[in-house]
């Protein structure tokens, strides 16, 4: 069964940090490009960050310089380090494997 599971979300104040994790199973993880997406209430789902099988990264302009995506192929895990979080970052964050499954999401709330 192909599956990715997110964890690490929570409630933080503006300026604080969180690190999200995504653990994969049942897929040839090493050969998949991976991505983080988010969906805020009443908004469309958007791409946040991506990382290729070779470790090449890309970021949405809104998070560039604040978020860092990384992967550990041996552990079949991808991370999203989120620094200087702002209220507009509030959303459900999803992990996705290219040609594979989506996760169920983890809630990130940034509020004073």
C-alpha positions in Angstrom: 0.0 0.0 0.0 1.5 3.3 -1.1 1.3 5.9 1.7 2.8 9.2 2.9 2.0 10.5 6.4 2.6 14.1 7.6 3.4 15.2 11.2 4.8 18.2 13.0 2.0 20.8 12.7 0.8 22.9 15.5 0.0 26.4 16.9 2.7 29.0 17.0 3.0 32.8 17.3 4.3 35.0 14.4 8.1 34.7 14.1 8.3 31.2 15.5 9.3 28.0 13.7 8.0 24.5 13.0 9.5 21.5 11.2 7.1 19.2 9.3 7.9 15.6 8.5 6.5 13.3 5.9 7.2 9.6 6.0 6.6 7.4 3.0 6.0 3.7 2.7 5.2 1.3 -0.1 6.9 3.4 -2.8 10.4 3.5 -4.4 11.0 6.7 -2.5 14.5 7.3 -3.9 13.2 7.7 -7.4 10.3 10.1 -6.6 10.3 13.9 -6.7 8.6 15.1 -3.5 6.6 18.2 -2.7 4.9 20.1 0.1 1.6 21.9 -0.6 -0.8 23.9 1.5 -4.4 24.9 1.6 -5.8 27.7 3.7 -9.5 28.0 4.6 -11.5 29.0 1.6 -8.4 29.1 -0.7 -7.0 26.8 -3.4 -4.3 24.4 -2.7 -0.9 25.8 -3.7 2.6 24.4 -4.1 5.0 25.4 -1.3 8.3 23.6 -2.0 9.6 20.7 -4.0 12.7 18.5 -4.0 13.8 16.2 -6.8 15.2 12.7 -6.5 18.6 14.3 -6.8 18.0 16.9 -4.1 17.3 19.9 -6.3 14.9 22.3 -4.6 12.4 24.9 -5.5 10.1 27.2 -3.5 7.1 29.4 -3.8 8.0 33.1 -3.8 5.9 33.6 -0.6 8.1 31.2 1.4 11.5 31.6 -0.3 14.2 32.4 2.3 12.0 31.3 5.2 11.3 27.6 4.4 13.7 24.8 3.6 12.8 21.4 2.1 15.1 18.4 2.6 14.9 14.6 2.2 16.4 11.5 3.7 16.2 8.7 1.1 17.4 6.0 3.5 14.6 6.9 5.9 12.0 7.6 3.2 11.3 10.9 4.8 11.0 14.5 3.6 11.1 17.6 5.8 9.9 21.2 5.7 11.7 23.6 8.0 9.5 26.7 8.4 11.1 29.7 10.0 9.7 33.2 10.7 6.1 31.9 10.3 3.4 34.5 9.6 -0.4 34.4 9.9 -0.7 34.0 6.1 1.2 30.7 6.5 -1.8 29.2 8.3 -3.0 26.2 6.3 -3.2 22.5 6.2 0.1 21.3 4.8 0.2 18.2 2.5 3.0 16.0 1.4 2.9 14.5 -2.2 5.0 12.0 -4.0 5.1 12.6 -7.8 3.3 9.7 -9.5 2.3 8.5 -6.1 0.1 9.2 -3.1 -1.0 12.4 -1.2 -0.9 12.6 2.6 -3.9 13.5 4.8 -2.3 16.8 5.9 -1.1 18.4 9.1 -2.5 21.7 10.5 -0.3 24.7 10.9 -1.8 27.7 12.7 0.1 31.0 13.2 -1.6 33.4 15.5 -0.9 36.0 18.1 
